[in-house]
């Protein structure tokens, strides 16, 4: 028979306002990213702690996703 382990689900990101995205996985909040006045993207974890600033929102989202995986 094949491997019966569940597949890891992908994070879901939603744009809720211009320059603001929230992430979740399987209904659990991962965190959010917010575009700053200088154009950088600040990443925050699930309890609103700043993770860091990134040049684009894809890198910021990846940082939030990784932090969420480490916490899980």
N, CA and C atoms as a LAMMPS dump frame, in Angstrom:
ITEM: TIMESTEP
0
ITEM: NUMBER OF ATOMS
216
ITEM: BOX BOUNDS ff ff ff
-5.0000000000000000e+02 5.0000000000000000e+02
-5.0000000000000000e+02 5.0000000000000000e+02
-5.0000000000000000e+02 5.0000000000000000e+02
ITEM: ATOMS id mol type element x y z
1 1 1 N 0.842 -1.17 0
2 1 2 C 0 0 0
3 1 3 C 0.893 1.241 0
4 2 1 N 0.303 2.386 -0.27
5 2 2 C 1.057 3.628 -0.308
6 2 3 C 1.193 4.255 1.059
7 3 1 N 1.983 5.292 1.098
8 3 2 C 2.167 6.065 2.325
9 3 3 C 0.839 6.716 2.691
10 4 1 N 0.362 6.495 3.89
11 4 2 C -0.923 7.029 4.326
12 4 3 C -0.795 8.31 5.156
13 5 1 N 0.42 8.863 5.263
14 5 2 C 0.586 10.086 6.047
15 5 3 C -0.108 11.241 5.333
16 6 1 N -0.706 12.151 6.103
17 6 2 C -1.402 13.276 5.481
18 6 3 C -0.411 14.209 4.8
19 7 1 N -0.852 14.8 3.709
20 7 2 C -0.021 15.77 3.011
21 7 3 C 0.013 17.067 3.808
22 8 1 N 1.17 17.684 3.827
23 8 2 C 1.282 18.979 4.496
24 8 3 C 0.461 19.993 3.712
25 9 1 N -0.387 20.72 4.4
26 9 2 C -1.21 21.705 3.714
27 9 3 C -0.403 22.98 3.489
28 10 1 N -0.781 23.671 2.446
29 10 2 C -0.105 24.92 2.111
30 10 3 C -0.752 26.071 2.862
31 11 1 N 0.022 27.091 3.154
32 11 2 C -0.576 28.256 3.807
33 11 3 C -1.503 28.99 2.839
34 12 1 N -2.494 29.627 3.383
35 12 2 C -3.426 30.44 2.616
36 12 3 C -3.198 31.893 3.003
37 13 1 N -2.949 32.732 2.008
38 13 2 C -2.73 34.152 2.252
39 13 3 C -3.87 34.942 1.64
40 14 1 N -4.385 35.906 2.394
41 14 2 C -5.481 36.747 1.918
42 14 3 C -5.084 38.213 2.037
43 15 1 N -5.344 38.958 0.962
44 15 2 C -5.141 40.401 0.99
45 15 3 C -6.402 41.02 1.583
46 16 1 N -6.27 41.609 2.759
47 16 2 C -7.439 42.175 3.427
48 16 3 C -7.505 43.696 3.3
49 17 1 N -6.416 44.303 2.871
50 17 2 C -6.35 45.738 2.607
51 17 3 C -5.119 45.973 1.739
52 18 1 N -5.043 47.118 1.112
53 18 2 C -3.89 47.425 0.277
54 18 3 C -2.62 47.37 1.129
55 19 1 N -1.71 46.473 0.761
56 19 2 C -0.448 46.351 1.485
57 19 3 C -0.525 45.574 2.779
58 20 1 N -1.593 44.782 2.956
59 20 2 C -1.754 44.032 4.202
60 20 3 C -2.295 42.641 3.89
61 21 1 N -1.541 41.607 4.29
62 21 2 C -1.93 40.215 4.045
63 21 3 C -1.931 39.449 5.358
64 22 1 N -2.89 38.538 5.494
65 22 2 C -2.916 37.644 6.653
66 22 3 C -2.773 36.211 6.165
67 23 1 N -2.086 35.404 6.952
68 23 2 C -1.84 34.014 6.575
69 23 3 C -2.427 33.04 7.574
70 24 1 N -2.881 31.903 7.042
71 24 2 C -3.386 30.829 7.903
72 24 3 C -3.069 29.488 7.261
73 25 1 N -3.14 28.462 8.077
74 25 2 C -2.982 27.095 7.584
75 25 3 C -3.931 26.225 8.394
76 26 1 N -4.759 25.467 7.691
77 26 2 C -5.732 24.579 8.351
78 26 3 C -6.55 25.313 9.409
79 27 1 N -6.894 26.565 9.136
80 27 2 C -7.707 27.347 10.058
81 27 3 C -6.951 28.002 11.194
82 28 1 N -5.648 27.78 11.282
83 28 2 C -4.833 28.395 12.34
84 28 3 C -4.117 29.627 11.796
85 29 1 N -4.205 30.715 12.523
86 29 2 C -3.58 31.974 12.143
87 29 3 C -2.062 31.85 12.214
88 30 1 N -1.383 32.209 11.131
89 30 2 C 0.084 32.169 11.094
90 30 3 C 0.707 33.514 11.443
91 31 1 N 0.097 34.593 10.957
92 31 2 C 0.65 35.923 11.134
93 31 3 C 0.231 36.81 9.981
94 32 1 N 0.959 37.912 9.814
95 32 2 C 0.588 38.852 8.757
96 32 3 C 1.809 39.607 8.259
97 33 1 N 1.655 40.233 7.098
98 33 2 C 2.692 41.096 6.548
99 33 3 C 2.056 42.438 6.213
100 34 1 N 2.818 43.495 6.427
101 34 2 C 2.314 44.852 6.293
102 34 3 C 3.357 45.703 5.576
103 35 1 N 2.935 46.359 4.479
104 35 2 C 3.863 47.227 3.748
105 35 3 C 4.078 48.511 4.543
106 36 1 N 5.332 48.866 4.731
107 36 2 C 5.714 50.054 5.483
108 36 3 C 5.809 51.264 4.554
109 37 1 N 5.876 52.455 5.131
110 37 2 C 5.937 53.691 4.35
111 37 3 C 7.143 53.73 3.418
112 38 1 N 8.24 53.065 3.806
113 38 2 C 9.449 53.063 2.975
114 38 3 C 9.417 51.995 1.883
115 39 1 N 8.307 51.244 1.787
116 39 2 C 8.171 50.216 0.758
117 39 3 C 8.595 48.826 1.194
118 40 1 N 9.239 48.722 2.349
119 40 2 C 9.619 47.406 2.87
120 40 3 C 8.374 46.704 3.404
121 41 1 N 8.474 45.372 3.503
122 41 2 C 7.372 44.556 4.019
123 41 3 C 7.769 44.008 5.376
124 42 1 N 7.016 44.368 6.406
125 42 2 C 7.295 43.888 7.758
126 42 3 C 6.449 42.645 8.024
127 43 1 N 7.115 41.588 8.508
128 43 2 C 6.453 40.319 8.816
129 43 3 C 6.223 40.219 10.317
130 44 1 N 5.049 39.706 10.69
131 44 2 C 4.677 39.53 12.093
132 44 3 C 4.204 38.102 12.31
133 45 1 N 4.522 37.543 13.467
134 45 2 C 4.068 36.186 13.776
135 45 3 C 2.631 36.205 14.301
136 46 1 N 2.154 35.075 14.762
137 46 2 C 0.759 34.926 15.171
138 46 3 C 0.392 35.726 16.414
139 47 1 N 1.378 36.184 17.171
140 47 2 C 1.094 37.013 18.346
141 47 3 C 1.62 38.439 18.153
142 48 1 N 1.72 38.849 16.886
143 48 2 C 2.08 40.213 16.478
144 48 3 C 3.49 40.644 16.848
145 49 1 N 4.406 39.677 17.03
146 49 2 C 5.823 40.021 17.216
147 49 3 C 6.45 40.209 15.842
148 50 1 N 7.21 41.269 15.687
149 50 2 C 7.886 41.526 14.42
150 50 3 C 8.951 40.461 14.164
151 51 1 N 8.932 39.903 12.967
152 51 2 C 9.926 38.913 12.551
153 51 3 C 11.07 39.603 11.823
154 52 1 N 10.743 40.595 11.008
155 52 2 C 11.761 41.317 10.259
156 52 3 C 11.163 42.057 9.083
157 53 1 N 12.01 42.815 8.392
158 53 2 C 11.604 43.57 7.213
159 53 3 C 12.197 42.917 5.974
160 54 1 N 11.429 42.928 4.883
161 54 2 C 11.809 42.23 3.659
162 54 3 C 11.525 43.117 2.456
163 55 1 N 12.291 42.895 1.391
164 55 2 C 12.173 43.72 0.197
165 55 3 C 10.871 43.487 -0.566
166 56 1 N 10.295 42.298 -0.454
167 56 2 C 9.022 42.041 -1.132
168 56 3 C 8.113 41.187 -0.254
169 57 1 N 6.832 41.204 -0.593
170 57 2 C 5.867 40.509 0.261
171 57 3 C 6.009 38.996 0.206
172 58 1 N 6.538 38.456 -0.879
173 58 2 C 6.733 37.002 -0.956
174 58 3 C 7.751 36.529 0.086
175 59 1 N 8.827 37.264 0.243
176 59 2 C 9.837 36.899 1.254
177 59 3 C 9.285 37.072 2.668
178 60 1 N 8.504 38.123 2.865
179 60 2 C 7.894 38.336 4.18
180 60 3 C 6.926 37.203 4.509
181 61 1 N 6.125 36.793 3.53
182 61 2 C 5.188 35.678 3.733
183 61 3 C 5.937 34.386 4.041
184 62 1 N 7.038 34.164 3.346
185 62 2 C 7.837 32.957 3.594
186 62 3 C 8.377 32.957 5.025
187 63 1 N 8.787 34.122 5.518
188 63 2 C 9.294 34.213 6.892
189 63 3 C 8.193 33.891 7.897
190 64 1 N 6.996 34.402 7.658
191 64 2 C 5.866 34.118 8.555
192 64 3 C 5.532 32.633 8.51
193 65 1 N 5.503 32.069 7.316
194 65 2 C 5.179 30.648 7.16
195 65 3 C 6.2 29.784 7.892
196 66 1 N 7.479 30.092 7.729
197 66 2 C 8.535 29.332 8.401
198 66 3 C 8.409 29.452 9.91
199 67 1 N 8.133 30.645 10.4
200 67 2 C 7.963 30.85 11.844
201 67 3 C 6.782 30.024 12.342
202 68 1 N 5.699 29.98 11.578
203 68 2 C 4.536 29.18 11.962
204 68 3 C 4.831 27.696 11.989
205 69 1 N 5.667 27.22 11.061
206 69 2 C 6.058 25.803 11.047
207 69 3 C 6.923 25.48 12.254
208 70 1 N 7.811 26.406 12.618
209 70 2 C 8.687 26.193 13.772
210 70 3 C 7.887 26.153 15.073
211 71 1 N 6.811 26.948 15.131
212 71 2 C 5.99 27.006 16.349
213 71 3 C 5.083 25.796 16.474
214 72 1 N 4.74 25.182 15.334
215 72 2 C 3.793 24.068 15.338
216 72 3 C 4.428 22.835 15.769
